[in-house]
């Protein structure tokens, strides 16, 4: 019997990649990556001088199709595998990344009448301009005593579905009236591949206020929010769009799509899922107290637990959200690598000259120099809110801060302070889970930073006081999708009849482990105490200067 393979496709913030994986052992036969031609649109729309308002983060859905039709044929060609031996495919995607479209599934920004309307484009996960609508949803939900709010830590943010929908309905009624469906980007692509419209359980649960037991919030709630949301359920098409878990077959590959992808028609297509949550099977994080982190432009932290707990300030918890049979809890930071890239872009000429002379990125120069400092040596502390706060405060109106700078402060000291701040924020998430009944017993890290930056991972181990094991693959989300594709294909096609069977065969965790240094941990314990004081002072209402500055900025750019 010939070797069978599945394709996992991971759509991230700036690029998409595919891996072709041997279902017998998880070996990656080939991978292929493509950057989005339009990247993140946060200043202007393509082909126009139209300036976008503050906190907009849009994408062009054409980029997703270009990636799909490039990376899948790319892995088939690179591997030399016979397409007849490829038995399934699964997509994971950033969330909540929302595509407004017509009845046929055509994104509205493809039409000439909407090409200059920003609300017709994809609202990326980090589109934070909808925060005022999130604030109003939270206020109304609390006043009405909506039970679902506790599942999301007591507060949702602009990264959720309904604030983005309300923003469209209120700011662009012409888009709202033309929009037949509002669908997650991963679900849209699965629809295009199979002809079947579905919603994946993970994103729907974590970002659209849904559970299989209770469904969505009641129509009365949305009526209390605004009359313009009276038909919001029509846009979701609850009757015609079932919610489906990853690893479940949502259809088979259409012949016309098979031709474009270089695959055989009729292979199994799994329900899509979210690009962080999908790492659970790839990392073998299936047990109570297992946590994994995805360290990229942002950071997501996922925890498995056997029971339900109300945990304030998290992103959400849903049954079967990470793996069948357990509760999956989500938390995270909405800025991680983005912090470090921002600082690298500000580096002085001498740092850029060194980087050029050595043929390395300037960010590596900064991190190398930061690694030579001792914990606490710089006397600088940061708040890591350059893109707002996802957890524990759930407030995208917050902004970043350095404390302790002098005329002798060097860029590498700022870099170390930023890395430390993200680690302190992660420790706060750990402590918050433990305080509410979910202690963390095992932590696995994945993503580019986890595999490429030993200094940062050692610093995290020192701050957290826990061993950190590193993923074995460079493409963990795509591998997770390939595992779900193997479950969707089933044993009859050469895959597996359960996600757990697929995990047992295909997971990939390396032998690299970072152990905490007790001396460094002792210093970081003291710095963490100071971080908490700053966190609460600027984040819990004692001093709202960050929000007042943001309001002044908004007035100035009108």
ABEGO torsion letter per residue (X at the ends): XBBBBBBBBBBBAABBBBBBBBAAAGBBABBBBBBBAAEBBAABBBGBABBBBBGBBBBBAAAAAAAAAAAAAAAAAAAGBBAAABABBBBBBBOBBBBBBBAAGBBAAABAAAAABAAABBBBAABAAAAAAAAAAAAAAAAAGBAAAAAAGGBBBAABAAAAAAAAAAABAAAAAABABBBBAAAAAAAAAAGBBBBBAAAAAAAAGBBAAAEBBBAAAAAAABAAAAAAAAAAGAAABBBBBBGBBAEBBBAAAAAAAGBBBGBBBBBBBBAAAAAAAAAGBABBGBBBBBBBABBBBBBBBABBBBBBGBAEBBBGAABBGBBBBBBEBABBAAAAAAAAAABBAAAAAAAAAAGBBAAAAAAAAAAABBBGAAGBBBBAAAAEBAOAAGBAABBBBBBGBBAABBAAAAAAAAAAAAAAAAAAAAAAAAAAGBBBABBBBBEAAAAABAAAAAAAAAAAGBBBBBBABABAAAAAAAAAAAAAAEAAAGBBABAAAAAAAABBBBABBBBBBAAAAAAAAAAAAAAAAAAAAAAAGABAAAAAAAAAAAAAAX
